[in-house]
């Protein structure tokens, strides 16, 4: 029996399973025991898929017993954010409207993880339809930060970050539309990687904002994130926006030197609103990277102050369209007793969606409606071009850009839940990468005086995850 | 106040939401405060800036292609014979709220 789940990484799990010092089944059971013990107070899991997990674990253990070569994630217990569909395992998107939805197919990224040997323990709590920055918008229950139970784990992949931070899973899959992988990774002290738009198939990811949605890993180490990305990345015929580009060997790339790489630092990311402790930690991390031989180059991303308004128009417009599918006809919740079709639609959606989802559907519908389309949606699309051009200009001079992941460490439950705008501003340093489609990683870079984790964000060029992983790995090893 | 009660009712109607009175009042307030904030976009002159609907408009696209052909990675190798496998009828109906075994059932469409 594994004594200490906290010591396991993807690599060490695979080695232990291969050497038969533990089995995939024992590891999965150890995780379930820990979930049983810890998750009552954290709330990271919504559904456990024990049968599916143990079946897969047996398959891996048979391969190990037979001395067969093991896949890269052999025996690794993972959790899946509940916005990725899983065949035969309830998938809710954190919403009452899908509370009983048992999908008939698997998300490509989940299928690839399992083909890579991973054990899917269950489905992880999140803000409803991934809309939120604190996980307080889950229709089921909030998630608490394992580092301080009075604080939020971040969102929307709060369950994913908390599960990894609390050693209830060795790794997790999350999704990022405006920061939903990186910000919770930062709040919980784990690694969170958002790949380039198009690098990982979105097939089977419940759509929030299709031009901004990304799937990516949350892990304990940068190397684990590299292994996960390598496993889930690459062209998928089921997603026409997935890129038909070769997938590098990210793990091999980690070992390349970082000396001589040019790192951009943008003053717009160190402006008003940034907490002093976060600023000091991030500046210290930048100094560390400089000591490792990187050249620090000032860059400007002048349209950054316009990122949040742009994001909340683009994302809500797309969401209002995507969420029109929840009509109570084919698979989502249907309100009982409606006498007409129109009444059935309205009552099902009224009862099924939570407040934040309704707020965003309303804002998005308004921004797309006749008379407002040009002023809001089209305007935001144009500013999205400007924000992207900012990055194109900066990446003409540097290899990567370093910033804080979030302006503050984890805030308290309830602190921002009655003020939508304050909550939206929690994503101020992360939304730009989603809008521009570039990759970004958040890695731990110290703690506040109250022992709350702080995150360093490294942004990279389009399809250049290898460089940001390499920088993150070098920092992690040195820190 | 940009968004009036009448606007909230109109937009809710477009979005197929009914909303209670308190919900409408609250959403009206929220929409006004969010729209006040997003108005800062009007500070930027974007008259010569092309809109960006998605990332692949800018990356990885063969610009020589036109129309839907230009849409990034739009090939459909999942449809070699023009037909894509769909869910079996039975499986699709199993997860529906109401069916007669052949079709999805819904309340009557015509209101009078």
Contacts between the chains, C-beta under 8 A, distances in Angstrom:
chain1	res1	chain2	res2	distance
A	101	B	95	6.9
A	102	B	95	6.4
A	103	B	95	7.8
A	104	B	87	5.8
A	104	B	91	4.8
A	104	B	92	7.4
A	104	B	94	7.6
A	104	B	95	6.7
A	105	B	87	7.4
A	197	B	54	8.0
A	197	B	55	4.4
A	197	B	56	7.5
A	198	B	55	7.0
A	198	B	56	6.4
A	198	B	59	7.8
A	198	B	60	6.7
A	198	B	72	7.4
A	198	B	73	7.3
A	210	B	54	7.9
A	211	B	53	6.6
A	211	B	54	4.0
A	211	B	55	6.7
A	235	B	73	7.7
A	237	B	76	7.2
A	237	B	77	4.8
A	237	B	78	4.0
A	238	B	78	6.2
A	240	B	71	7.3
A	240	B	72	7.7
A	240	B	73	5.6
A	240	B	74	5.4
A	240	B	75	7.6
A	240	B	76	7.0
A	241	B	54	7.4
A	241	B	56	6.0
A	241	B	72	6.3
A	241	B	73	6.1
A	242	B	73	6.6
A	243	B	60	5.8
A	243	B	72	8.0
A	243	B	73	6.4
A	244	B	73	5.8
A	245	B	60	7.5
A	303	B	44	7.6
A	305	B	40	7.4
A	306	B	40	6.7
A	306	B	41	5.9
A	306	B	44	6.6
A	308	B	37	7.8
A	309	B	37	6.2
A	309	B	38	3.8
A	309	B	39	7.9
A	309	B	40	5.9
A	309	B	41	5.3
A	310	B	41	6.8
A	312	B	34	6.7
A	312	B	38	6.5
A	313	B	38	6.0
A	313	B	41	7.8
A	320	B	15	6.3
A	324	B	15	7.8
A	324	B	16	7.3
A	327	B	16	7.5
A	328	B	97	6.1
A	329	B	96	7.3
A	329	B	97	7.4
A	329	B	104	5.3
A	329	B	106	5.9
A	330	B	92	7.3
A	330	B	95	7.6
A	330	B	96	5.5
A	330	B	104	6.0
A	331	B	95	4.6
A	331	B	96	6.3
A	331	B	97	7.9
A	332	B	97	7.9
A	333	B	97	7.6
A	334	B	97	3.8
A	334	B	98	6.9
A	338	B	107	5.4
A	339	B	107	5.9
A	339	B	108	7.7
A	340	B	107	5.4
A	340	B	108	6.1
A	340	B	109	7.5
A	340	B	111	4.9
A	341	B	106	5.3
A	341	B	107	5.3
A	341	B	108	6.8
A	341	B	109	4.8
A	342	B	16	7.8
A	342	B	111	6.6
A	343	B	107	7.1
A	344	B	106	6.5
A	344	B	107	5.1
A	345	B	16	4.7
A	346	B	16	5.7
A	346	B	17	6.3
A	346	B	18	4.2
A	347	B	18	6.5
A	349	B	15	7.9
A	349	B	16	5.7
A	349	B	17	5.5
A	349	B	18	8.0
A	350	B	17	6.0
A	350	B	18	4.9
A	350	B	19	6.6
A	350	B	20	8.0
A	353	B	17	7.8
A	355	B	23	7.7
A	355	B	26	7.8
A	358	B	17	6.3
A	358	B	19	7.2
A	358	B	23	7.1
A	358	B	27	6.8
A	359	B	27	6.1
A	359	B	30	5.6
A	359	B	31	7.8
A	361	B	15	5.1
A	361	B	17	6.8
A	362	B	8	7.4
A	362	B	11	5.6
A	362	B	12	6.8
A	362	B	15	6.3
A	362	B	17	7.4
A	362	B	27	5.4
A	362	B	31	6.3
A	363	B	31	6.1
A	363	B	34	6.1
A	365	B	11	5.1
A	365	B	14	5.2
A	365	B	15	4.4
A	366	B	3	7.2
A	366	B	7	7.4
A	366	B	11	5.0
A	366	B	31	6.5
A	366	B	35	7.9
A	369	B	10	7.9
A	369	B	11	6.4
A	369	B	14	6.3
A	375	B	42	7.9
A	376	B	35	8.0
A	376	B	38	7.1
A	378	B	51	5.8
A	379	B	41	5.3
A	379	B	42	7.3
A	379	B	46	6.5
A	380	B	38	7.8
A	380	B	41	6.6
A	381	B	51	3.6
A	381	B	52	5.4
A	381	B	53	6.2
A	382	B	46	3.9
A	382	B	49	4.4
A	382	B	50	7.2
A	382	B	51	5.1
A	382	B	52	7.5
A	383	B	41	5.6
A	383	B	44	6.1
A	383	B	46	6.5
A	383	B	49	7.7
A	384	B	51	7.6
A	384	B	52	4.4
A	385	B	49	5.2
A	385	B	50	5.9
A	385	B	51	6.7
A	385	B	52	4.3
A	386	B	44	6.9
A	386	B	46	7.2
A	386	B	49	6.1
A	388	B	52	6.3
A	388	B	55	7.9
A	388	B	58	6.3
A	420	B	30	5.6
A	420	B	33	7.6
A	420	B	34	6.6
A	421	B	33	6.2
A	421	B	34	6.4
A	421	B	37	5.9
A	424	B	34	8.0
A	436	B	55	7.1
A	437	B	55	3.0
A	437	B	56	7.8
A	437	B	58	7.8
A	437	B	59	6.8
A	462	B	59	5.2
A	463	B	59	7.9
